[in-house]
Amino acid sequence: MTTATRVAVVGGGYAGMAALPGLRNIPGLEVHLWDPGVGQQLLPELPAALAPDDPVERHVLPFAQLLAGTGVVHHPHGVVEVRPSARLLLDDAGHQERFDWAIVAVGSDTAWPPVPGLRDHAQPFRSAADAQRLKSALAAAPHGRILVGGGGLTGVELAGELAPRGGVTLVEALDRLLPSLGPGLARYARDRLERAGVEVLTGRPIARVDEGTATLDGGPSVPWDVFIWAGGVAAPAAPAVEGASHDQRGYLVADAWGRVAPHVYVAGDGWIHREGERVWPQTAQSATSDGRFVADEIGRRVAGEPPGPPFVPSSHGMLVSLDAHKGVGWVVNEGWPVWGYGARVMKDVVFRQYRRTLAARLRAWRRP
Ligand SMILES: Cc1cc2nc3c(=O)[nH]c(=O)nc-3n(C[C@H](O)[C@H](O)[C@H](O)COP(=O)(O)OP(=O)(O)OC[C@H]3O[C@@H](n4cnc5c(N)ncnc54)[C@H](O)[C@@H]3O)c2cc1C
């Protein structure tokens, strides 16, 4: 009896879900998805879910619906180890499952710099569960002072979303917000936030955190009732991949096709794309391209074909929402700055388009 070739997709986020439809074209393949969650978390939409009338579940697409009729088997567990030598996955429920090819697409974690008290007091914001916890904390402190640590994309979006509540302070260690955008766009974002009542403090890292107060390097102290930490991303702690190398930040080192070990590929935030000195930003768009690319590559390997051309990173742009009506960013290969209402509308269109495209690609899979 011959056993079917089995592909294990570890992580049902942007990269994992983009990989799935690409695998359907490979005859006789069994596809298994490991993800401890109930659905795909649309992380870029989560700041909007902090609005009292916008439930977090609206931004999680249930796997049961997405995968219905596709034959993909969902394992609701986190993978802790990938062993290419034995072609085995080990999950956090103690199961061992075989694979022939695996895609590790588990996203990133929150980065916690060694600031005394930070980890004990601040709330992270990297998952639907984090968003739900934060919503509860905000509901329990309706007039509370809110401190947002980190003035990158997530911190700026959170500060803008929460601004109408009042009492929001945004702290960034660098001299300006949004280092991934040009200085003019960053100034626009700051101006917009300040006009909405957000106190923006730049150039001063948080030096220590105590209950109700964060002390900035060189002063002042910022009081808080709710403290959200959005100060960067780190390599995910799991799964361990036997035999794989890691860079200085702990990310898996991949070749130009995303391969990190024999028969094991990485995609999404976990695949760091470098071009000389440049490190490409970890975005939903990039994760989607990676997922599709590695699925194609596995298809070639299963068919016994030689590898295709190496992956070439590209970006259509980056959009940051500042409130319900304004945004800022780059479009068209990051060469065309956009701001104001147009940028915000474009961001909404991108969100809607993502949902439509994913649904259409999975629908096509269901057709005989
Ligand atoms: C608040 C916020 C706002 C953002 N805004 C934008 C934006 O506007 N535009 C943009 O392009 N990008 C944005 N990003 C970044 C973007 O969301 C990520 O780059 C993208 O989600 C990465 O996709 P991924 O597939 O690598 O990981 P994810 O989408 O994070 O998915 C990873 C999946 O892996 C699962 N998982 C984790 N560990 C394991 C394990 N051990 N075993 C099995 N499964 C596991 C998780 O449950 C999750 O479902 C934002 C991120 C955040 C947090």
Ligand as a Chemical Component Dictionary entry (heavy atoms), coordinates in Angstrom:
data_LIG
# 
_chem_comp.id                   LIG 
_chem_comp.type                 NON-POLYMER 
_chem_comp.pdbx_formal_charge   0 
_chem_comp.three_letter_code    LIG 
# 
loop_
_chem_comp_atom.comp_id 
_chem_comp_atom.atom_id 
_chem_comp_atom.alt_atom_id 
_chem_comp_atom.type_symbol 
_chem_comp_atom.charge 
_chem_comp_atom.model_Cartn_x 
_chem_comp_atom.model_Cartn_y 
_chem_comp_atom.model_Cartn_z 
_chem_comp_atom.pdbx_ordinal 
LIG C1  C1  C 0 -1.507 44.985 15.232 1  
LIG C2  C2  C 0 -0.833 44.668 13.913 2  
LIG C3  C3  C 0 -1.090 45.460 12.808 3  
LIG C4  C4  C 0 -0.481 45.160 11.589 4  
LIG N1  N1  N 0 -0.781 45.946 10.507 5  
LIG C5  C5  C 0 -0.286 45.602 9.307  6  
LIG C6  C6  C 0 -0.656 46.317 8.134  7  
LIG O1  O1  O 0 -1.413 47.290 8.213  8  
LIG N2  N2  N 0 -0.177 45.916 6.935  9  
LIG C7  C7  C 0 0.665  44.821 6.827  10 
LIG O2  O2  O 0 1.039  44.457 5.706  11 
LIG N3  N3  N 0 1.064  44.147 7.912  12 
LIG C8  C8  C 0 0.612  44.488 9.144  13 
LIG N4  N4  N 0 0.984  43.774 10.251 14 
LIG C9  C9  C 0 1.952  42.669 10.102 15 
LIG C10 C10 C 0 1.278  41.432 9.536  16 
LIG O3  O3  O 0 0.107  41.160 10.261 17 
LIG C11 C11 C 0 2.245  40.259 9.597  18 
LIG O4  O4  O 0 3.401  40.588 8.839  19 
LIG C12 C12 C 0 1.588  39.002 9.028  20 
LIG O5  O5  O 0 0.465  38.636 9.811  21 
LIG C13 C13 C 0 2.594  37.851 8.995  22 
LIG O6  O6  O 0 1.949  36.734 8.466  23 
LIG P1  P1  P 0 2.396  35.273 8.941  24 
LIG O7  O7  O 0 1.594  34.311 8.153  25 
LIG O8  O8  O 0 3.872  35.162 8.937  26 
LIG O9  O9  O 0 1.980  35.209 10.490 27 
LIG P2  P2  P 0 0.567  35.403 11.165 28 
LIG O10 O10 O 0 -0.411 36.057 10.286 29 
LIG O11 O11 O 0 0.875  36.047 12.489 30 
LIG O12 O12 O 0 0.080  33.917 11.421 31 
LIG C14 C14 C 0 0.813  33.021 12.204 32 
LIG C15 C15 C 0 -0.109 31.882 12.622 33 
LIG O13 O13 O 0 0.691  30.870 13.205 34 
LIG C16 C16 C 0 0.024  30.332 14.324 35 
LIG N5  N5  N 0 1.048  29.770 15.198 36 
LIG C17 C17 C 0 1.906  30.423 16.014 37 
LIG N6  N6  N 0 2.732  29.556 16.610 38 
LIG C18 C18 C 0 2.402  28.321 16.151 39 
LIG C19 C19 C 0 2.914  27.021 16.382 40 
LIG N7  N7  N 0 3.946  26.799 17.203 41 
LIG N8  N8  N 0 2.324  25.974 15.752 42 
LIG C20 C20 C 0 1.268  26.180 14.899 43 
LIG N9  N9  N 0 0.765  27.408 14.637 44 
LIG C21 C21 C 0 1.330  28.460 15.253 45 
LIG C22 C22 C 0 -0.730 31.513 14.920 46 
LIG O14 O14 O 0 -1.843 31.051 15.685 47 
LIG C23 C23 C 0 -1.143 32.273 13.668 48 
LIG O15 O15 O 0 -2.429 31.880 13.233 49 
LIG C24 C24 C 0 0.409  44.053 11.486 50 
LIG C25 C25 C 0 0.684  43.262 12.613 51 
LIG C26 C26 C 0 0.058  43.563 13.824 52 
LIG C27 C27 C 0 0.343  42.698 15.029 53 
# 
loop_
_chem_comp_bond.comp_id 
_chem_comp_bond.atom_id_1 
_chem_comp_bond.atom_id_2 
_chem_comp_bond.value_order 
_chem_comp_bond.pdbx_ordinal 
LIG C1  C2  SING 1  
LIG C2  C3  SING 2  
LIG C2  C26 DOUB 3  
LIG C3  C4  DOUB 4  
LIG C4  N1  SING 5  
LIG C4  C24 SING 6  
LIG N1  C5  DOUB 7  
LIG C5  C6  SING 8  
LIG C5  C8  SING 9  
LIG C6  O1  DOUB 10 
LIG C6  N2  SING 11 
LIG N2  C7  SING 12 
LIG C7  O2  DOUB 13 
LIG C7  N3  SING 14 
LIG N3  C8  DOUB 15 
LIG C8  N4  SING 16 
LIG N4  C9  SING 17 
LIG N4  C24 SING 18 
LIG C9  C10 SING 19 
LIG C10 O3  SING 20 
LIG C10 C11 SING 21 
LIG C11 O4  SING 22 
LIG C11 C12 SING 23 
LIG C12 O5  SING 24 
LIG C12 C13 SING 25 
LIG C13 O6  SING 26 
LIG O6  P1  SING 27 
LIG P1  O7  DOUB 28 
LIG P1  O8  SING 29 
LIG P1  O9  SING 30 
LIG O9  P2  SING 31 
LIG P2  O10 DOUB 32 
LIG P2  O11 SING 33 
LIG P2  O12 SING 34 
LIG O12 C14 SING 35 
LIG C14 C15 SING 36 
LIG C15 O13 SING 37 
LIG C15 C23 SING 38 
LIG O13 C16 SING 39 
LIG C16 N5  SING 40 
LIG C16 C22 SING 41 
LIG N5  C17 SING 42 
LIG N5  C21 SING 43 
LIG C17 N6  DOUB 44 
LIG N6  C18 SING 45 
LIG C18 C19 SING 46 
LIG C18 C21 DOUB 47 
LIG C19 N7  SING 48 
LIG C19 N8  DOUB 49 
LIG N8  C20 SING 50 
LIG C20 N9  DOUB 51 
LIG N9  C21 SING 52 
LIG C22 O14 SING 53 
LIG C22 C23 SING 54 
LIG C23 O15 SING 55 
LIG C24 C25 DOUB 56 
LIG C25 C26 SING 57 
LIG C26 C27 SING 58 
# 
